[in-house]
Amino acid sequence: EMQLVESGGGLVHPGESLRLSCAASGFTLSRYWMHWVRHAPGKGLVWVSRIKSYGSDTVYADSVKGRFTISRDDTKNTLYLQMNSLRAEDTAVYYCVRDGLGQVDMDVWGKGTTVTVSS
Amino acid sequence: AIQMTQSPSPLSASVGDRVTITCRASQGIGNDLSWYQQKPGKAPRLLIYAASSLQSGVPSRFSGSGSGTDFSLSISSLQPEDFATYYCLQDYSYPLTFGGGTKVEIK
C-alpha cells in the first residue's frame, strides 16, 4: 500500500524553526515529484513547494520563499521541509503529497502534521 | 499567479441530486486542472485529473469537464458520503493555485 507519513510538527514561537519529515512507503520515492501543501484553520488549501524527482529543481510559494527549503533523501525514501523564521500565518496542517506520473496530479496524500506558531 | 475562482459556496443539496461545481481560471490553463474532495480532519483525495479523467477507484458518478478557463465537476446522484468540501487545482504554471473550495452541505 502506498503511504506517506508526516512528522515533525509542533508548537513553536514566531521566529523559530521546524523541520518536517515525510516517510514514503509502498513506492519508489525517487521516481516522483513531491509537494508540500498546507491547510490553515478555516481556510482553503495552499500549495507550498515542489521538488522534482532526483532533487534537481525546487520551487516555492512567494509566502515562504527564502524561509522554507524542500529537500529529499531518496536513499531513506524521505521528503523534508525545513521551515525557518516561522510566522503566525504559517500555522496550518502540512501535507506531503505525491505528484502522479504522466498527467495524474496529486494522487497520494499523507495524513498531515500540525504546525502551530504562537507566542 | 493564476487565480482560481470556484462557485457556488456553499452548495446545499439533497441525497440523489445532481450537483455541479464550477471553477474559473484567470487565464487559460489548457486542461491542467484537477479536483479534490476533502472531509473534515482528513487529507484531500484526488477525484479528477487532466480536467476530465477519473482517478482510479473514484466512483463513476463523479465527472469533470472543461478546458481553457472554465471547468466543472459534477456528481450525478449525490450520496451521503459525498457531503464534503471540493477544491480545484491548476498545475499549468507555478505557483500552483487552488480554488477557494465549495462546501457541499445537506439541504
Boltz contact constraints between the chains, C-beta under 6 A:
constraints:
  - contact:
      token1: [A, 44]
      token2: [B, 98]
      max_distance: 6.0
  - contact:
      token1: [A, 44]
      token2: [B, 100]
      max_distance: 6.0
  - contact:
      token1: [A, 44]
      token2: [B, 101]
      max_distance: 6.0
  - contact:
      token1: [A, 45]
      token2: [B, 87]
      max_distance: 6.0
  - contact:
      token1: [A, 45]
      token2: [B, 98]
      max_distance: 6.0
  - contact:
      token1: [A, 47]
      token2: [B, 96]
      max_distance: 6.0
  - contact:
      token1: [A, 59]
      token2: [B, 94]
      max_distance: 6.0
  - contact:
      token1: [A, 61]
      token2: [B, 95]
      max_distance: 6.0
  - contact:
      token1: [A, 95]
      token2: [B, 43]
      max_distance: 6.0
  - contact:
      token1: [A, 103]
      token2: [B, 49]
      max_distance: 6.0
  - contact:
      token1: [A, 103]
      token2: [B, 50]
      max_distance: 6.0
  - contact:
      token1: [A, 104]
      token2: [B, 49]
      max_distance: 6.0
  - contact:
      token1: [A, 105]
      token2: [B, 34]
      max_distance: 6.0
  - contact:
      token1: [A, 105]
      token2: [B, 49]
      max_distance: 6.0
  - contact:
      token1: [A, 105]
      token2: [B, 91]
      max_distance: 6.0
  - contact:
      token1: [A, 106]
      token2: [B, 46]
      max_distance: 6.0
  - contact:
      token1: [A, 107]
      token2: [B, 46]
      max_distance: 6.0
  - contact:
      token1: [A, 109]
      token2: [B, 43]
      max_distance: 6.0
  - contact:
      token1: [A, 109]
      token2: [B, 44]
      max_distance: 6.0
  - contact:
      token1: [A, 111]
      token2: [B, 43]
      max_distance: 6.0
  - contact:
      token1: [A, 112]
      token2: [B, 43]
      max_distance: 6.0
